[in-house]
Amino acid sequence: MRIKPEQLGAALQKSLAPVYFISGDEPLQLTEAADAIRGAAKKAGFASREVLAVDAHFEWKQLALTAAEQSIFADKKIIDLRLSGSGPGTDGAKALLSYCGSVPDDTLLMVTCGKLASASLKSRWFQALDNAGVVMQVWPLEGQALLAWLQQRLQLRGLQADRESIRLIASRVEGNLLAAVQEIEKLYVLYGSGNLSYQQIIDGVADNSRYDVFTLVSSVIEADVNRIYKIMTSLKAEGVAAPVVLWALTREARSLVKMKWQLSQGQSRDIVFRNNQIWDKRQALVSAALNRLSFPDLNAIIILSAKADREIKGQQAGDAWETLRSICLLFASVKPV
């Protein structure tokens, strides 16, 4: 069954499906949807959770083994399967088909991955997940959808603003929902609950966080180490949220993996750049990065990104900003100390 992000809450209140598949390249909606499913499952008695992070060394037989294992802590468990790319690959497709053909009792499978290609929507593995449970795709919000989302998030924080003020917030966060949440939280801290004036939003909402993050991405693609250190220091000092930085870096890594794979399949560089919206000004830089970074390099970046994600969420000890800095250095082909 396919649902939209705004329908997930109501669907979870009605019943819990045995399988959930969430895909998209909008990190906040992806994270919040996964959190909502885990929360509903926990209330339903799924007290145990196994996280399977799929990388180049992952063996897909682990999915069946994990499903068959009996937990010593709980009768019901969640299998949290996290795909590193935009699909499961050949072996993963077979494993998912097998799982959906005989869904285990007292087990909830939640699969998350990046944005799917249109061809994947017609694949057998996708259809199997759709038939076995709930499928949801999240998209970046634009136009009226973004304005409505901002208004709802403000209301959840006890804040109200007129239409023009909400438009101002939208223009400053440029569709970056993680940055938007950060700015709404800042407005609440500054002014408390209640009505916000246009001037308060002008004073309170930063208009440079998103651009600073993307300046960082440009620097890592250029392998400009000195600039990387300066921007990272500035982002941390200005209070830019670590998940925003991680989102930008991870998105770039996945994009490079996708393009490198397409080139390895014999597609011309011009076609690959056009299909991935790499326009003239960035083509030379991206070409240099693709030549410099191997598949193992990019895989190491994605694995380190998963570590940073765990550190940000408090699931692993460590300094997330140090890990983010290491990710940047790997992009620049500099081995972190």
BALO-324562 format. One record per atom (N, C-alpha, C, O): x, y, z; residue in one letter. Coordinates in steps of 0.2 Angstrom, whole numbers, plus 5000, padded with zeros to 4 digits. Layout:
BEGIN
XYZa;...
This chain:
BEGIN
500449945000m;500050005000m;500450065000m;500950075004m;500350114996r;500750174995r;500350234999r;499750244998r;500750265003i;500450325006i;500950385005i;501450375004i;500650445007k;501050505007k;501250515014k;500950495019k;501850555015p;502050575022p;501550595027p;501550575032p;501150645024e;500650665029e;500050615031e;499650635035e;500050565028q;499550505029q;499850455034q;499550415037q;500550465036l;500850405040l;500550405047l;500450355049l;500450465050g;500250465057g;499550435058g;499550395062g;499150445053a;498450415054a;498450345052a;498150305056a;498950325048a;498950255046a;499250215052a;499050155053a;499750245055l;500050205061l;499550205067l;499650155071l;499150245068q;498650245073q;498150185072q;497850155076q;497950175065k;497450125063k;497750055065k;497450015068k;498350045062s;498649975062s;499349975060s;499650025058s;499749925062l;500449925061l;500549875055l;500349815056l;500949895050a;501049845045a;501649805046a;502049825050a;501749745043p;502349705044p;502949735041p;503549715043p;502849775036v;503449795032v;503349875030v;502749895028v;503849915031y;503849985029y;504449995024y;504949975026y;504350035019f;504850055015f;504850125013f;504350155011f;505350165015i;505350235015i;505950255011i;506550235012i;505850295006s;506350315001s;506350395000s;505750425000s;506850424998g;506850494996g;507550524998g;507950495001g;507650584996d;508250624997d;508150685001d;508550735001d;507550685005e;507450745010e;507550715017e;507150675019e;508050735020p;508350695026p;507850705032p;507750655036p;507550765033l;507150775039l;506550735039l;506350695043l;506150735033q;505550695032q;505750615033q;505350575036q;506250595030l;506450525030l;506650505037l;506350455040l;506950545041t;507150535048t;506550535052t;506450485057t;506050585052e;505450585056e;505050525054e;504650505059e;504950505048a;504550455046a;504750385050a;504350345053a;505450375049a;505750315053a;505650315060a;505450265063a;505750375063d;505650385070d;504850375072d;504750335077d;504450395068a;503750385070a;503550305069a;503150285074a;503850275064i;503650205064i;503950165070i;503650125073i;504650185072r;504950145077r;504550165084r;504450115088r;504250225084g;503950245090g;503250205091g;503050175096g;502950195085a;502250155085a;502450085086a;502050055090a;502950055084a;503149985085a;503249975092a;503049925095a;503650015095k;503850015102k;503250005106k;503149965111k;502750055105k;502050055109k;501749985108k;501349965112k;501849955102a;501449895101a;501849835103a;501649775102a;502449845107g;502749785110g;503349765106g;503649715108g;503549805101f;504149785097f;504749815101f;505049865099f;505049785106a;505549815111a;506249805108a;506649835111a;506349755104s;507049735102s;507149765095s;506649765091s;507749795093r;507849815086r;508549795084r;509049805088r;508549775078e;509149755075e;509349805069e;508849805064e;509849835069v;510049885063v;510549845058v;511049825060v;510349845052l;510749815047l;510949875042l;510449895038l;511549895042a;511749945037a;512049915031a;512649885032a;511749925026v;512049895019v;512649935017v;512549995015v;513149905016d;513749935013d;514049885008d;513749835006d;514649905005a;514949855000a;515149785003a;515149744999a;515149785009h;515349715012h;514749685015h;514849625018h;514249705015f;513649675018f;513449615014f;513449615008f;513249565018e;513049495015e;512249495017e;512049495022e;511949485011w;511149495011w;510849435015w;510249435017w;511249375016k;510949325020k;510849345027k;510449305031k;511149395029q;511049425036q;510349445037q;510149435043q;509949465032l;509249485033l;508849425035l;508549425040l;508949365032a;508549305033a;508749275040a;508349255044a;509449285042l;509649255048l;509449295054l;509249275059l;509449365053t;509149405058t;508449395059t;508149395065t;508049385054a;507349375054a;507149305058a;506649305062a;507649255057a;507549195060a;507749195068a;507549145071a;508149235070e;508449235076e;507849255081e;507449295080e;507849215087q;507449235093q;507749285097q;508349265100q;507449335099s;507749385104s;507649365111s;507149335113s;508249365115i;508149345122i;507849405126i;507749395132i;507749465123f;507449525127f;506749535125f;506449565130f;506549515120a;505849525118a;505549475113a;505949445109a;504849465113d;504549425108d;504549455101d;504549425096d;504449525101k;504349555095k;504949605093k;505249635098k;505149605087k;505749645085k;505649685079k;505249665075k;506049735078i;506149775072i;506749765069i;507349765072i;506749755062i;507349745058i;507349815054i;506949825050i;507849855056d;507949925053d;508549915048d;509149915049d;508349905042l;508749895036l;508849965032l;508449995030l;509549985032r;509650045029r;510150035023r;510650015024r;509850055017l;510150045011l;510650105010l;510350165011l;511250095008s;511750155007s;511650195001s;511850255000s;511350164996g;511150194989g;510450204988g;510050214993g;510250194982s;509550214980s;509250144978s;508650144975s;509450084980g;509150024979g;509549964982g;510149974984g;509249904982p;509649854985p;510149814981p;510549774984p;510149824975g;510549784970g;510249714969g;509749704971g;510649674965t;510349614963t;510249564969t;509749534970t;510749554973d;510749514979d;510249534984d;509849494987d;510149604985g;509749624989g;508949614987g;508549604991g;508849624980a;508249614977a;507949544979a;507349534981a;508449494978k;508249424979k;508049414987k;507549384988k;508449444991a;508349434998a;507649465000a;507349445004a;507549524997l;506849564999l;506249524996l;505749515000l;506349494990l;505849454988l;505749394992l;505149374993l;506249364994s;506149304998s;505849315005s;505449285007s;506049375008y;505749395014y;505049415014y;504649385018y;504849445009c;504149465008c;503749405006c;503049405007c;504049355003g;503649295001g;503449255007g;502949215007g;503749265013s;503649235019s;503849275025s;504349265028s;503349325026v;503549375031v;503449345038v;502949315040v;504049345042p;504049315049p;503449345054p;503349405053p;503249305058d;502749335063d;503149375068d;503749355069d;502849425071d;503149455077d;503749495075d;504249505079d;503849515068t;504449545066t;504249605061t;503749595057t;504449665062l;504349725058l;504949745054l;505449755057l;504849745048l;505449765044l;505349835041l;504849845038l;505849875043m;505849945040m;506449955036m;507049945038m;506349975029v;506849985025v;506850055023v;506350085021v;507450085023t;507550155021t;508150165016t;508650125016t;508050205011c;508550215006c;508450285003c;507950325005c;508950304999g;508850364995g;508350374990g;507950324989g;508350424986k;507850434981k;507950374976k;508450354973k;507350344974l;507350294969l;507250314962l;506950364960l;507550284957a;507450294950a;506750264948a;506550224951a;506550294943s;505850284941s;505750204939s;505250174940s;506350174936a;506350104934a;506250064940a;505950004940a;506450084946s;506450044952s;505750034954s;505549984957s;505250084953l;504550074955l;504250014951l;503649994954l;504549994946k;504249934942k;504549874944k;504349824941k;505049874948s;505449814949s;505049764954s;504549784957s;505249704953r;504849644957r;504949654965r;504549644969r;505549684967w;505649684974w;505249744977w;505049744982w;505249794973f;504849854975f;504049834976f;503749854981f;503849804971q;503149774971q;503049734977q;502449734980q;503549684978a;503449644984a;503349684990a;502949664995a;503749734991l;503749774997l;503049804998l;502749815003l;502849834992d;502149864991d;501649824993d;501149844997d;501649764991n;501149714993n;501149685000n;500649675003n;501749685003a;501849655009a;501649715015a;501449695020a;501749775013g;501649825019g;501449895016g;501049905012g;501849945018v;501750015017v;502350045013v;502950035016v;502250075008v;502850105004v;502650185004v;502150205003v;503150225006m;503150295006m;503750325003m;504350305005m;503650374999q;504150414996q;504150484998q;503550514998q;504750515000v;504750585003v;505050624997v;505550604994v;504850684996w;505050734991w;505250804995w;504950824999w;505750834992p;505850904994p;505250944993p;504850944988p;505050984998l;504451024998l;504651094994l;505151124995l;504151114990e;504251174986e;503551214986e;503051184988e;503551274985g;502951314984g;502451314990g;502651324995g;501851304988q;501351304993q;501451244998q;501251255004q;501651194996a;501751135001a;502251155006a;502251135012a;502851195004l;503351215009l;503051265014l;503151265020l;502651315011l;502351365015l;501851325021l;501851345026l;501451275018a;500951245023a;501351205028a;501151205034a;501951175026w;502351135031w;502651185036w;502651165042w;502851245034l;503151295039l;502651315044l;502751325050l;502051325041q;501551355045q;501351305051q;501251315057q;501351235049q;501151185053q;501751175059q;501551165064q;502351185056r;502951175061r;502951235066r;503051225072r;502751295064l;502751345068l;502151335073l;502251355079l;501651315071q;501051305076q;501251245081q;501051255087q;501551195079l;501751145084l;502251175089l;502251145095l;502551225088r;503051255093r;502651315096r;502951355100r;502051325095g;501651375098g;501751445095g;501651495099g;501951445089l;502051515085l;501551525080l;501351475077l;501451585079q;501051605073q;501351665069q;501651705072q;501251655063a;501551715058a;501051715052a;500751675050a;501051785049d;500651795044d;500951765037d;501551735038d;500551765032r;500851735026r;501451765023r;501951725021r;501551825023e;502151855021e;502751835025e;503351825023e;502651835032s;503251815036s;503451745035s;504051725035s;502951695033i;503151625032i;503451625025i;503951585024i;503251665020r;503651675014r;504351695015r;504851665012r;504451735020l;505151755021l;505551705024l;506151695022l;505251665029i;505651605031i;505851555026i;506351535025i;505351545021a;505451495016a;505951525011a;506351485009a;506051585010s;506551615005s;507251605008s;507751595005s;507251605015r;507951605018r;508151535019r;508751525019r;507751485020v;507951415021v;508051385015v;508351325015v;507751405009e;507851385003e;507651305002e;507951264999e;507051285006g;506851215005g;507251175010g;507051115010g;507751195013n;508051145018n;507751145024n;507751185029n;507351085025l;506951075031l;507251065037l;507051095043l;507851045037l;508251035043l;508451105046l;508451125052l;508651145041a;508851215043a;508151255045a;508251295050a;507651235042a;506951275044a;506851255051a;506651295055a;506851195053v;506751175060v;507251205065v;506951225070v;507851215063q;508351245067q;508151325068q;508151345074q;507951355063e;507751425063e;507051435067e;507051485071e;506551385067i;505951395071i;506151385078i;505851415082i;506551335080e;506751325087e;507151395089e;507051415095e;507551425085k;507851485087k;507351545088k;507451575093k;506851545084l;506351595085l;505951585092l;505751635095l;505851525093y;505451505100y;505951525105y;505651555110y;506551515105v;507051535111v;507051605111v;507051635117v;507051645106l;507151715106l;506551755108l;506551795112l;505951725106y;505351765107y;504751725111y;504251755113y;504851665112g;504351625116g;503751615111g;503751625105g;503251585114s;502651565110s;502251625109s;502351675112s;501851625103g;501451685102g;501551705094g;501751665090g;501251765093n;501351795086n;502051825085n;502251855089n;502251805079l;502851835077l;502751885072l;502351885067l;503151945072s;503151995068s;503551985062s;504051945062s;503452025056y;503952015051y;504652035053y;505152005050y;504652085057q;505352115059q;505752065063q;506352055063q;505352035067q;505651985072q;505951925068q;506451895069q;505651905062i;505851855058i;506451875054i;506951835053i;506451935052i;507051965048i;507651965053i;508251945051i;507551985059d;508051985064d;508351915066d;508851905068d;507851875067g;507951805070g;508151755065g;508551705067g;507951755059v;508151695054v;508751715050v;508751765047v;509251665051a;509851675047a;509751665039a;509251625038a;510051695035d;509951685028d;510651655025d;510651665019d;511051635029n;511651615026n;511851535028n;512351515025n;511451505032s;511651435034s;511751385028s;512251355027s;511151385024r;511151345018r;511751355014r;512051315011r;511851425012y;512451435008y;513051425010y;513551395007y;513151425017d;513851405020d;513951335019d;514551315018d;513451295020v;513451225020v;513651205012v;514051165011v;513351235008f;513551215001f;514151244999f;514451224994f;514451305002t;515051325001t;515551265003t;516051255000t;515451235009l;515851185011l;515851125006l;516351095005l;515251105003v;515251054998v;515651074992v;516051024990v;515651134990s;516051154985s;516851144986s;517251124982s;516951164993s;517651154995s;517951084995s;518551074993s;517551044997v;517750974998v;517850944991v;518250904989v;517350964986i;517450944979i;518050974976i;518450934972i;518251034978e;518851064975e;519551034979e;520051044977e;519450994985a;519950974989a;520351034991a;520951024992a;520051084993d;520351144996d;520351135004d;519951155007d;520951105006v;520951085013v;520951145018v;520551145023v;521351195016n;521351255021n;520651285021n;520351315027n;520251295016r;519551325016r;519151275019r;518651305023r;519151215019i;518751165023i;518851175030i;518351185033i;519451185033y;519551195040y;519151265042y;518851265047y;519251315038k;518951375040k;518251375040k;517951405044k;517951345035i;517151345034i;516951295040i;516451315043i;517251245041m;516951195047m;517051235053m;516551225057m;517551265055t;517651305061t;517051365061t;516751375067t;516951395056s;516451445055s;515751415057s;515351445060s;515551355053l;514851325054l;514751305061l;514251315064l;515251275064k;515151255071k;515051315076k;514651315080k;515451365075a;515451425079a;514751465078a;514551495083a;514551465072e;513851495071e;513251455073e;512751485073e;513351395076g;512851355078g;512451325073g;511851295074g;512751315067v;512351275062v;512351205064v;512751175066v;511751175063a;511551105066a;512051055062a;512051055056a;512351015066a;512750955063a;512350915058a;512650895053a;511650895059p;511350855054p;511250895047p;511250865042p;511250965047v;511250995041v;511850985037v;511850975031v;512450995040v;513150975037v;513150905035v;513350895029v;512950865039l;512950785037l;512550775031l;512750735026l;511950805031w;511450795025w;511850815018w;511750785013w;512150875019a;512450905012a;513050855010a;513050845004a;513450835015l;513950795013l;513750725010l;514050705005l;513250695014t;513050635012t;512750635005t;512850585001t;512350685004r;511950694997r;512550694992r;512450664986r;513050734993e;513550734988e;513950674987e;514050654981e;514050634992a;514350574991a;513950524987a;514250484983a;513350524989r;512850474985r;512850494978r;512750454973r;512850554977s;512750584970s;513350564966s;513350544960s;513950564969l;514650544966l;514650474965l;514850444959l;514350434969v;514350354968v;513850344962v;514050304958v;513350374962k;512850364957k;513150374950k;513150344945k;513450434949m;513750454943m;514350414941m;514450394935m;514750394946k;515350354945k;515150284942k;515450254938k;514550254945w;514350194943w;514050204936w;514150154932w;513650254934q;513450264927q;513950264922q;513950244917q;514550304924l;515150304920l;515450234919l;515650224913l;515450194924s;515750134923s;515350084919s;515550034916s;514650104918q;514250064914q;514350084906q;513950064902q;514750134905g;514850154898g;514450214896g;514550234890g;514150244900q;513750304899q;514250364898q;514750364901q;514150404893s;514550464892s;514550514897s;513950524901s;515050554899r;515050604904r;514550654903r;514250674908r;514450674897d;513950724895d;513250704897d;512850744900d;513050644896i;512450624897i;512350614905i;511850634908i;512850584908v;512850574915v;512750644919v;512350654923v;513150694917f;513050764920f;512350794918f;512150824923f;512150784912r;511450814911r;510950774915r;510450814918r;510950714916n;510450674919n;510450694927n;509950684930n;511050714929n;511150724936n;511150804938n;511350824943n;511050844933q;510950914934q;511650944936q;511650984940q;512150924933i;512850954934i;512951004928i;513150984923i;512851064930w;512851114924w;513651134923w;514051114927w;513651184918d;514351194916d;514851224921d;515451194921d;514651264926k;515051294931k;515351234935k;515951244938k;515051184936r;515251134941r;515551074938r;515851024941r;515551064931q;515751004928q;516450994929q;516650934930q;516851044928a;517651024929a;517751004936a;518150954937a;517451034941l;517651014948l;517350944949l;517750904952l;516750924947v;516450864948v;516850814944v;516950754947v;517050824938s;517550784934s;518150764938s;518350704939s;518450814941a;519050804945a;518950764951a;519350714953a;518350774954a;518250734960a;518050654958a;518250614962a;517750644953l;517550584950l;518250544948l;518350484950l;518750574946n;519350544944n;519750534950n;520150484950n;519750574955r;520150574961r;519850514966r;520250484969r;519250514967l;518950474972l;518750404969l;518350404964l;518950344972s;518750284969s;518150264973s;517850294978s;517850204971f;517250174974f;517350164982f;516950174986f;517950134983p;518150124990p;518150184994p;517950195000p;518450234991d;518450304994d;517750334996d;517650355002d;517350324991l;516650354992l;516250304997l;515850335001l;516450244997n;516150195002n;516350215009n;515950215014n;516950235010a;517250245016a;516950315019a;516750315025a;516750355014i;516450425016i;515750405019i;515550435024i;515350365015i;514650345017i;514650305024i;514250325028i;515150265025i;515250225032i;515350275037i;515050275043i;515850325036l;515950375041l;515350425042l;515250445048l;514950435037s;514350475038s;513850435043s;513550475047s;513850375042a;513350335047a;513650345054a;513250345058a;514250345055k;514550355061k;514350425064k;514150425070k;514450475060a;514250535062a;513550545064a;513350575069a;513150505060d;512350505061d;512250475068d;511850505072d;512550425070r;512550395076r;512750435082r;512450445087r;513350475081e;513550515086e;513050575087e;512950595093e;512850605082i;512350655082i;511750635086i;511450675090i;511450575085k;510850545089k;511050525096k;510550495099k;511650525098g;511850495104g;511850425105g;511850395110g;511850385099q;511950315099q;512650285099q;512750225100q;513150335098q;513850315099q;514250365102q;514050425100q;514750345106a;515150395109a;515550425103a;515750395099a;515750495104g;516150525099g;515950595098g;515350615099g;516350635095d;516250705093d;516050705086d;516450695081d;515350725084a;515150725078a;515450775073a;515550755067a;515650825076w;516050875072w;516750855070w;516950875064w;517050815074e;517650785072e;517650735066e;518050735061e;517050695067t;516950645061t;516750685055t;516950665050t;516350735055l;516150775049l;516850805046l;516850805040l;517250825050r;517950855048r;518250795044r;518550805039r;518250735047s;518650685044s;518250665037s;518650645032s;517650665037i;517250655030i;517550705025i;517650685019i;517550765027c;517750825022c;518450805020c;518650815014c;518950785024l;519650765022l;519650705017l;520050705013l;519150655019l;519150605014l;518950625007l;519250605002l;518450675007f;518250695000f;518850724997f;518950724991f;519250765001a;519850794998a;520450754997a;521050774995a;520350684998s;520850634997s;521450645002s;522050635001s;521250675008v;521750675013v;521550635019v;521050635021v;522050585021k;521950535026k;521950575033k;522350605035k;521350575036p;521250605043p;521750575048p;521950515048p;522050615052v;522450595058v;522050565063v;522350545069v;
